[in-house]
């Protein structure tokens, strides 16, 4: 095995490391590169056959559903290479080859490395499938650079900064006989046209770090007020009256070989510091259509400014911790004076097929996740101004096959009103299971079904009047299909039975067609 690894890395070094010095000495190194390429080919052939490799002409863009992206993500986490991609859109083959090349360059820089036979097989498959892109990467970069020079000068960006944009346009409507708030008012069934535009700047100073700045404008207030419940909220809601706002400033960088530090200045959440084990559905533009269907609601118990750390305990297990404060930049509150949320999580990832996260969250005045009943978001019904909570969650995802993924979660919150007599407790419970079907009918598509119970107050020391008496069921169906490389459309339907966990309320229906343009 040692001989195979040694020969492999010599080959990778000769083929994939592109520097100005190598270009200047191309003739001198040509014979050495050829010899090492032969060594690489022989070594990798000894690991795995090429019979099952998909031909290049059968592949187009790479999505988060594809094994190539899952393998690349796993390798980047193991060898501490920051990917300039969050999984919220498809990658072109050229973009994927650039990310792969960065990982291979990082591996080449390592003096000693413990690589498994499985990882070597994955690298061999990726290198074979993307051989044309890797071979022409230098030429393509030069051509691309020439095309971007004038644009970069006009925008005053450095060559270490990239700009991406996304426009989301949605047609949505909610129907139901009466609001779920007991007012007796009818649900407004008007069709709503809404939008969201994001401009994101990603900057890397060392090739392994990332500074992200995002501007956003949107105009979708959602259906919580119109329906009388937060259970019908869609995943892309928000309203700035279409004025651009600074919604994200974060910086992440590696510390040593095992740790990555996250600093969130603006717009950070606990999910930014931890893996939610629901990657296929977590994106607001490409995943589930509902707010509840994207991730376990307990991850929403904290947002604002904070810091996080991920530490690799082993190849498959990492410890993820983080802290966010809503009013960290306010002098009268500071980091610990206002609402906050803190998370500690163990994250398990086995190859690219199975994920599991076990988490504990401590929060203060931050249990309103905007997904459950009115009591679940405030179990003491405005009687308390000091609600502390301990939340426990389990989330998992299993890639059964290339076209089927199972995921789900359970979450339990134990909330305490510390400013009321006897410090009453309330328990809030939620769960969900999701079926995802990547590439159903068309490559790059995603069908999804989510079934679950939104957060519900199952017990309360204040009595039966302060707990939910019935049970709502969340049913969600959607189908995202690519219209082109840069455009996708997602029709979806959300059904809520017994809204707000009250069987006196009529079933709520929310439909939407979400169209996303990427540039």
C-alpha positions in Angstrom: 0.0 0.0 0.0 2.8 2.4 0.8 4.3 1.9 -2.7 0.9 2.6 -4.3 0.4 5.8 -2.3 3.9 7.0 -3.0 3.6 6.4 -6.7 0.1 8.0 -6.7 1.2 11.2 -5.1 4.3 11.5 -7.4 1.9 11.2 -10.3 -0.5 13.7 -8.9 2.3 16.2 -8.4 3.5 15.9 -12.0 0.1 16.0 -13.6 -2.0 18.5 -11.6 0.3 21.0 -9.9 0.3 24.1 -12.1 2.6 26.9 -11.3 4.5 29.6 -13.1 7.8 27.9 -12.5 6.4 24.6 -13.9 5.3 26.4 -17.1 8.7 28.1 -17.5 10.5 24.8 -17.2 8.0 22.7 -19.2 10.5 21.2 -21.6 12.8 20.2 -18.8 10.0 18.5 -16.8 8.2 16.8 -19.7 10.0 13.5 -19.5 9.7 13.3 -15.7 6.0 14.0 -15.9 5.4 11.3 -18.4 7.2 8.7 -16.3 5.3 9.7 -13.2 2.0 9.7 -15.1 2.8 6.0 -16.0 3.4 5.3 -12.4 0.1 6.9 -11.4 -1.8 5.0 -14.0 -0.3 1.6 -12.9 -0.9 2.4 -9.3 -4.5 3.4 -9.7 -5.3 0.5 -12.0 -4.1 -1.8 -9.2 -6.7 -0.3 -6.9 -9.9 -0.4 -8.9 -11.1 -1.3 -12.5 -12.5 1.4 -14.8 -15.4 -0.7 -16.0 -18.1 1.2 -14.0 -16.9 4.7 -14.8 -19.5 6.9 -16.5 -18.3 8.2 -19.9 -17.6 12.0 -20.0 -20.1 12.7 -22.7 -22.9 11.4 -20.5 -22.3 14.0 -17.8 -23.3 17.6 -17.8 -23.4 19.8 -14.8 -22.7 18.4 -11.3 -25.3 18.8 -8.6 -25.3 18.0 -4.9 -27.2 14.8 -5.8 -24.3 13.4 -7.7 -21.7 11.1 -6.2 -19.0 13.2 -7.6 -20.0 16.2 -5.4 -20.5 14.1 -2.4 -17.0 12.5 -2.8 -15.5 15.9 -3.4 -17.1 17.3 -0.2 -15.9 14.4 1.9 -12.3 14.8 0.6 -12.4 18.5 1.2 -13.4 18.1 4.8 -10.8 15.4 5.4 -7.9 17.4 4.0 -9.1 20.9 5.0 -9.7 22.4 1.6 -12.3 25.1 1.6 -14.8 24.7 -1.3 -16.1 27.9 -2.9 -19.6 26.4 -3.1 -22.4 25.8 -0.7 -24.4 23.2 -2.6 -27.2 25.7 -3.5 -26.8 25.3 -7.3 -25.3 23.1 -9.9 -21.6 23.1 -10.8 -20.3 23.2 -14.3 -17.7 20.5 -15.2 -15.1 23.3 -15.4 -16.0 24.6 -11.9 -15.9 21.1 -10.5 -12.5 20.4 -12.1 -11.1 23.6 -10.4 -12.3 22.4 -7.0 -10.9 18.9 -7.6 -7.6 20.4 -8.7 -7.4 22.5 -5.5 -7.8 19.3 -3.4 -5.2 17.4 -5.4 -2.8 20.4 -5.1 -3.3 20.3 -1.3 -2.6 16.6 -1.2 0.5 17.1 -3.1 1.8 19.7 -0.6 1.4 17.3 2.3 4.6 15.7 3.4 3.0 12.7 5.0 -0.5 11.5 4.3 -2.6 8.5 5.4 -4.9 7.7 2.5 -7.2 4.7 2.4 -7.7 2.4 -0.6 -11.3 3.7 -0.9 -10.1 7.3 -1.2 -7.5 6.4 -3.7 -10.2 4.7 -5.8 -12.4 7.8 -5.6 -9.6 10.0 -6.7 -8.9 7.7 -9.6 -12.5 7.8 -10.7 -12.7 11.6 -10.5 -9.4 12.0 -12.3 -10.5 9.7 -15.1 -13.9 11.3 -15.6 -12.5 14.8 -15.5 -9.3 14.2 -17.4 -10.1 16.6 -20.3 -11.0 19.4 -17.9 -7.9 18.9 -15.8 -5.7 18.6 -18.8 -7.0 21.9 -20.2 -7.4 23.7 -16.9 -4.4 25.9 -17.4 -5.5 26.9 -20.9 -9.1 27.5 -19.8 -7.9 29.7 -16.9 -5.9 31.9 -19.2 -8.8 32.3 -21.6 -11.2 33.0 -18.8 -8.8 35.5 -17.2 -8.5 37.4 -20.4 -12.3 37.6 -20.6 -12.6 38.8 -17.0 -9.9 41.4 -16.9 -12.0 44.3 -18.1 -14.9 43.2 -15.9 -12.7 42.9 -12.8 -11.3 46.3 -13.4 -14.7 47.9 -13.7 -16.0 46.2 -10.6 -12.8 46.8 -8.7 -12.5 43.2 -7.5 -9.3 41.5 -6.9 -8.4 38.2 -8.7 -9.1 36.5 -5.4 -12.7 37.5 -5.3 -15.6 36.0 -7.3 -19.2 37.4 -7.7 -22.2 35.2 -8.0 -25.8 36.2 -8.3 -29.2 34.5 -7.8 -32.7 35.8 -8.5 -35.7 33.9 -7.1 -39.2 34.6 -8.3 -42.2 32.8 -6.8 -45.9 32.6 -7.5 -47.6 31.5 -4.3 -51.1 31.1 -2.7 -52.6 29.9 0.5 -56.1 28.5 0.9 -58.3 27.6 3.9 -61.7 28.4 5.3 -60.6 30.2 8.4 -57.5 31.4 10.1 -55.9 29.2 12.7 -55.7 31.9 15.3 -59.3 31.6 16.4 -60.3 35.0 15.0 -62.9 33.4 12.7 -61.6 35.4 9.7 -61.3 33.9 6.3 -57.9 33.1 4.8 -56.9 35.5 2.0 -56.6 33.3 -1.1 -55.0 35.9 -3.3 -52.1 34.8 -5.6 -48.9 36.5 -4.6 -45.9 37.3 -6.8 -42.7 37.7 -4.8 -38.9 37.9 -5.4 -35.5 37.6 -3.8 -32.2 38.7 -5.3 -28.8 37.8 -3.8 -25.4 39.0 -4.7 -22.5 37.1 -3.1 -18.8 38.0 -3.0 -16.4 35.1 -2.0 -12.8 36.0 -1.3 -9.9 33.7 -0.5 -6.6 35.1 0.7 -4.7 31.8 1.1 -6.7 29.4 -1.0 -7.9 27.6 2.1 -9.9 30.3 3.8 -13.1 32.1 2.6 -14.6 35.5 3.3 -18.2 35.7 2.2 -20.3 38.9 1.9 -23.9 38.8 0.7 -26.3 41.5 -0.3 -30.0 40.7 -0.5 -33.3 42.3 -1.5 -36.7 40.6 -1.2 -40.4 41.3 -0.8 -42.2 38.2 0.5 -43.9 38.7 3.8 -45.2 35.1 3.8 -48.5 33.6 4.9 -48.2 33.5 8.7 -50.4 36.5 9.2 -52.8 35.6 6.4 -53.3 32.0 7.8 -53.0 32.7 11.5 -50.2 30.1 11.9 -46.4 29.8 11.2 -46.9 26.2 10.0 -47.5 27.4 6.4 -44.3 29.4 6.1 -42.2 28.9 2.9 -38.5 28.5 3.1 -37.6 31.7 1.2 -39.7 34.2 3.1 -38.4 37.7 3.9 -39.2 41.3 3.2 -36.9 44.2 2.8 -39.3 46.0 0.5 -36.9 45.2 -2.3 -34.1 47.3 -0.8 -30.7 45.7 -0.7 -29.4 44.9 2.8 -26.2 43.4 4.1 -27.4 40.0 5.2 -24.2 37.9 5.5 -20.6 38.6 6.5 -18.6 35.5 7.6 -15.0 34.3 7.5 -13.8 30.8 7.9 -10.2 29.6 8.0 -8.3 26.4 9.0 -6.1 26.1 12.1 -3.7 23.3 11.8 -4.8 20.1 10.1 -7.8 19.2 12.1 -9.6 22.5 13.0 -11.6 25.1 11.1 -12.7 28.4 12.7 -15.9 30.2 11.7 -16.5 33.9 12.5 -20.0 35.2 11.7 -20.3 38.9 11.8 -23.7 39.4 10.2 -26.5 37.0 9.6 -25.1 33.8 11.1 -27.1 30.9 12.5 -26.3 27.8 14.4 -26.6 25.8 11.2 -23.6 27.7 9.8 -21.4 26.1 12.5 -22.8 22.6 12.1 -24.0 20.1 9.5 -27.7 19.6 9.5 -27.5 16.2 7.8 -30.2 17.2 5.3 -28.1 18.6 2.5 -30.5 17.8 -0.4 -33.4 19.7 1.2 -31.6 22.4 3.3 -31.2 25.1 0.5 -34.0 27.7 0.4 -33.6 28.0 -3.4 -33.0 24.4 -4.4 -34.3 22.2 -1.6 -37.6 21.9 0.3 -40.2 24.6 -0.3 -41.2 25.0 3.3 -39.3 26.5 6.3 -40.0 23.4 8.4 -38.9 20.9 5.7 -35.4 22.3 5.3 -33.9 21.2 8.6 -34.6 20.3 12.3 -36.3 23.4 13.8 -34.0 23.4 16.8 -31.2 24.7 14.6 -33.1 27.9 14.4 -32.8 28.7 18.1 -30.2 31.4 17.6 -29.0 33.9 14.9 -27.0 37.1 14.6 -23.3 37.4 15.4 -21.1 34.5 16.6 -18.2 32.2 16.3 -17.8 28.4 15.7 -15.3 25.7 15.6 -15.1 22.3 13.8 -12.5 19.8 15.0 -11.9 16.4 13.4 -11.8 13.7 16.0 -11.2 11.1 13.4 -11.6 10.6 9.7 -15.4 10.1 10.1 -16.3 12.0 13.2 -16.1 15.7 14.0 -17.0 18.0 16.9 -18.9 21.1 15.9 -19.5 23.9 18.4 -20.9 27.4 18.0 -22.4 30.5 19.7 -24.5 33.3 18.3 -26.0 36.3 20.0 -28.9 38.4 18.6 -27.6 41.7 20.1 -23.9 41.2 20.2 -23.2 44.6 18.6 -25.5 46.5 21.0 -23.6 48.2 23.9 -26.4 47.6 26.4 -26.6 43.9 25.6 -23.3 42.7 24.2 -22.4 39.0 23.5 -24.2 37.6 26.6 -26.7 40.2 27.6 -29.5 39.4 25.1 -31.0 36.4 23.3 -28.4 33.8 22.4 -28.0 30.2 21.2 -25.1 27.8 21.6 -24.6 24.4 20.0 -22.4 21.4 20.6 -22.7 18.6 18.0 -21.1 15.3 17.1 -21.2 14.8 13.3 -20.6 11.4 11.7 -20.1 10.9 8.0 -19.4 7.6 6.4 -18.2 7.9 2.8 -20.8 9.8 0.8 -23.7 7.7 1.7 -24.6 8.2 5.4 -24.7 11.2 7.8 -25.7 11.5 11.4 -25.6 14.5 13.8 -26.3 14.4 17.5 -26.7 17.9 19.0 -27.3 19.8 22.1 -28.5 23.4 22.0 -28.6 25.9 24.9 -30.7 29.0 24.2 -32.1 32.0 25.9 -35.2 33.8 24.7 -34.7 32.1 21.4 -37.1 29.2 21.1 -39.3 30.8 18.5 -38.4 28.8 15.4 -41.2 30.2 13.2 -42.3 26.6 12.3 -44.6 25.3 15.0 -47.7 26.3 16.9 -48.2 29.6 18.7 -47.6 27.9 22.0 -44.5 26.1 20.6 -43.0 29.4 19.7 -44.0 30.9 23.2 -45.1 28.1 25.6 -45.8 30.6 28.4 -48.1 32.8 26.3 -46.2 36.1 26.9 -46.2 35.7 30.6 -42.4 35.2 30.7 -39.5 37.4 29.5 -36.8 35.0 30.5 -37.1 31.6 28.8 -34.1 29.4 28.8 -34.1 26.1 27.0 -32.2 22.9 26.5 -32.8 21.2 23.2 -31.7 17.8 22.0 -31.7 16.6 18.4 -30.9 13.8 16.1 -30.7 14.2 12.3 -29.7 11.6 9.7 -29.4 11.1 6.0 -28.9 7.8 4.1 -28.2 7.7 0.4 -29.9 4.3 -0.3 -29.1 4.5 -4.0 -28.2 7.0 -6.7 -31.9 7.9 -7.1 -33.2 7.6 -3.5 -32.2 9.3 -0.3 -33.9 9.0 3.1 -33.5 11.7 5.8 -35.2 12.7 8.9 -34.9 14.1 12.4 -36.4 14.3 15.9 -36.1 17.3 18.2 -37.0 17.9 21.8 -36.9 21.2 23.7 -37.2 21.6 27.5 -38.1 25.3 28.2 -38.1 27.0 31.6 -39.6 30.3 32.6 -37.1 31.6 35.2 -39.1 34.7 36.0 -42.3 32.9 36.9 -43.1 31.4 40.3 -41.9 27.8 40.7 -40.0 28.1 37.3 -42.5 26.1 35.2 -41.2 23.8 32.4 -42.7 23.1 29.0 -41.7 20.3 26.6 -41.8 20.9 22.8 -41.4 18.0 20.4 -41.1 17.7 16.6 -40.1 15.1 14.0 -39.9 14.6 10.2 -39.0 12.0 7.6 -38.2 12.9 4.0 -37.9 10.9 0.8 -35.7 12.5 -1.9 -35.4 11.3 -5.5 -32.4 12.8 -7.3 -32.4 12.9 -11.1 -36.0 11.7 -11.3 -37.0 12.0 -15.0 -34.1 14.4 -15.8 -30.5 14.8 -14.7 -30.2 17.5 -12.1 -33.8 17.3 -11.0 -35.0 16.6 -7.5 -38.3 15.3 -6.2 -39.1 15.4 -2.5 -41.7 14.3 0.0 -41.6 15.5 3.6 -43.9 14.2 6.3 -43.7 15.3 9.9 -45.0 17.0 13.0 -44.1 20.7 13.5 -43.1 21.8 17.0 -45.8 21.0 19.5 -46.1 21.6 23.3 -46.6 18.2 24.7 -46.6 19.1 28.4 -46.6 22.3 30.4 -46.4 22.9 34.2 -48.9 25.8 33.8 -51.6 23.3 32.9 -53.6 22.0 29.9 -54.5 25.4 28.7 -50.8 26.0 27.9 -50.2 22.9 25.8 -51.4 21.8 22.4 -54.4 19.5 22.6 -54.3 18.0 19.1 -51.7 17.1 16.5 -50.9 18.8 13.1 -49.4 16.8 10.3 -47.0 18.5 7.8 -47.3 17.0 4.2 -45.0 18.5 1.5 -44.4 17.5 -2.1 -42.2 19.3 -4.6 -40.4 18.7 -7.9 -37.4 20.8 -9.0 -36.4 20.4 -12.6 -33.7 22.3 -14.5 -34.9 24.3 -17.5 -31.3 25.1 -18.4 -27.9 25.3 -16.8 -28.8 28.5 -15.0 -32.6 28.2 -14.6 -34.7 25.8 -12.5 -38.3 25.7 -11.6 -39.9 24.0 -8.5 -43.7 23.6 -8.2 -44.7 22.5 -4.7 -47.6 21.9 -2.5 -47.8 22.1 1.3 -50.7 20.6 3.3 -51.2 21.2 7.0 -53.8 19.2 8.8 -55.3 20.6 12.1 -53.2 23.8 11.8 -51.7 25.0 15.0 -52.3 21.6 16.5 -56.1 22.2 16.8 -58.6 20.0 15.0 -61.1 22.8 15.1 -59.0 24.5 12.4 -59.6 23.5 8.8 -56.8 22.0 6.6 -54.4 24.6 5.2 -53.0 24.4 1.7 -50.1 26.4 0.4 -48.9 26.2 -3.2 -45.9 27.8 -4.9 -43.9 27.7 -8.1 -40.4 28.8 -7.3 -38.2 29.8 -10.2 -34.5 30.4 -9.7 -32.1 32.2 -12.1 -28.3 31.9 -11.4 -25.6 34.1 -12.9 
